[in-house]
Structures are given as C-alpha cells and as structure tokens.
C-alpha cells in the first residue's frame, strides 16, 4: 500500500509518500480500504514532536472507508461494510487495520467523507461537555478554538442542550460563520483578552464550563474565565505553548474543577463512549448535527494538508483522500 510516512519528527516537510507493507489484521479486527482521512490536530502535534516508534511511521487518528478483510473474532463487521475508525496512528495510508471496538458502521444516509470527521470531534465534544463538564440547560459554556472540529461539534451540542455558547476564534469571519451553528457570542482572541471579554459577556460572573483545547498559557486563561464551581475540561495543546502548570491553590477560592480528557481511554474503559458515537453518527446522518469540511487534499500531499491546518486558516475539518 501507499502511505504518507516520516522518519523523524518535524515540520510538514518530513512527509514522504512511499510504498510500505500492508498492516496485519488483528484477530479481533478488520482491514479497511481508506477512502477519507480526517486530519486531526493531534496528528499534526504527533508529526511535529510526538514519540516516534518504528519507522517509517504513519501518523493519524481517524479515517473511513470499506472493509476488505476481517479477523476471526471481529464482532459484527463483514467485508463490504462502510466504517469509520479511530486509533493512535495509521490513518494516513491506503489501508488501515484496527480492532472492531474502534470502528463504527456508517449509516446509509451519511457520506463516507462526513463520517470520517465524526468520532474524534463529536465524541470528544460530547464527553467533555456532559460526562466531564456536567453541562446543563441554562448554563454558559466557553468553547476555545471554536472553528476546530471539536469546537464546531461542541457549539452544536451545547446549544442543543439549552446552554448559552461563547467561543473563541482567530478572525471575525470565522465567528460569524459559527453563529449559524449556534454560537451566541464570539471572541476574536487575536484582538481581545479572552478572560476579560468572557467576564464582560457574563456580567463578571464567568462561565460554568470551558472546553479547553489550547493548552500552555491558554489553560490558565481558561481557568480565569470560570464562574463559582466552574469546570474546565482540558483535551489538548493546540496552542503549542508548551506544558501548562496549574496552581491547585488557585482553584480553591471558587471551588473550581479541572479535568483532563483522552478519548482513547474512554473507548477502552467506558462502553457508553462507544455507544454515544454510534448515536451521533445517526444524528449527523439525519441532519440534526452538521459536519463542516473545509477542503480536501490528496494523500500524496499530506504535507500541504498539515501545513494548511497549522496556518490556522481552516474552518472545520481538512481531509486527505487516497
């Protein structure tokens, strides 16, 4: 098979498009011919400086396609099924092998391209808002990086749950587009101090929940935005600002909570996380939730796709197509 590979971490230019061996099929898994790859923020971070195992390395959390072979204990999947898959790596390729517990059948009314964008973004947003953020109707949530895949999912899910939704983005044009998805008020973080703007928008009260994907110094800023007994859920480090340090003593005066989130652990240890993604796929197919795809690149231009994401121009998902 062909794949976008790399031999050392670094900028998008480290990618090479090469022939590599087909992945082995696990007994409890399936082999998928990849038709659409959603490039996640974590993919760019892993390529840039993540731990690298045997080379050539193939990065990538999420992709969708058609099952071409199954292991003897792969569950209810069969050859010919359209599926979307997640994993720690391996999506930037023509073929992907994964355990069945990290795959979902694509509803007939949903395109493969749209399905490729759902589990990581919507599954993460759903868990961060409701499982960890405990968001309820009438509360206010701040979604950092609102134009990202997780951000767009979180805005829709929070609005549907009856919350007031604030979000940050790098331009006024992105914030305007987010209003069509349920955004109540936007903050251009390139021009405005986010914490100050949040306090102004909430009458100095702050927000009950922050969905925090910026990391680094942005995490401390997000905590500043919280109201009494507020909950901040940290899911990533898209800001590339280095590790964040939290003064636990600073959380006590307002009885604040900060939680870390990693979707892989939820899928392994909490069956409800897997089931929720199945329901969300059906909701996207029915049109009650919307996937936003910015643009597609051919797999042999993984460098261009990653470079475009890192330019912060994207609104929604960026796809690679083998």
Phi, psi and omega in degrees: 000160174265148180207156170272113187239167173211154184249349176206153179284158181159202180291175181303338181292351179287346182293142171230142178258109191223162170278129179225163180297148174296145180287145176288147181270123176291154180304323182261027187226190183214158178252128185244131169278115189284133179240340178204133181239120173273118180280118182265158177302323177297331178297317180292323179292320178296315179296324184286325185194016181282172178293132182247130180265219179300142178253152003288136181271144177238115182274167169129124180277319201222138175198167179223156180177210185240135179292128179246346176199153181227151173279168184292345181230046189269009179083219189265012182271146179225162177302134181102343177295140168272130184221157168244140187231153171229158179186175182285338180197181170092004184279337185278061186204168179284335179229148176218135175249129182214154172297151184297334181290356177243027180228150176224139175290142180272126178302147183305326184278358184253133179289154177299322180297315179294317180300326181298343184260359194270304194302309184295309185292307185283324177296317178296312181299317181298312180295316183295321180288313194251320181284318182256320180281343179053036182293138176228164180304140179093345177276169178245136180238143171252123177255109176286145182057058186297336181272001176283173178299312178295321180299313180297320177294316183295321179300313181295314183294320180292317179297317180298331180277359177092017179269159167274133189243121170250152179207155175253153173201170186271358180207154177295327181294321177295318180297322177297318179294327180292336178297330178292341182259359176123000180294133177269320180208137183246156179230119176277104187288348177281345184239345190226142172290119188297312182298317179297317180296320179297316179297321178295319182288342182246018180061038179072004183281320187094180183252154179284328184223138170239128171265109195249108180243005186276314180073187180055218178300337180297333179294316178297322178296320178297320179296325177300335184280352189280143172278177176304131182063027179288159183234124176249127180247116183265121184238357181182184183226052184296336180288346178055035182264012181087178182295149179257143175245128181250130172275104183301326179299332179288346179277337191291319185304327179250012180052052183274158178233133173239125181241145170264150181224133174223115187298324182302319179294322179297317181295326180285324193245348182229102183305330181299332179293318178296315182295324180297321180294323175300318178294320181294321176302318178295321180292322176294319178298325181280349178091004180279345172230150188240132170266135178246118178252122181285302180194168180239148175235151172291152182302327180288358174242044175302327177302314180296320180295314180294321180295322180295316178299316183290343176284350180064026176272339189292144171237101185094207188272148172246129183253150164249140182235116179298000000 
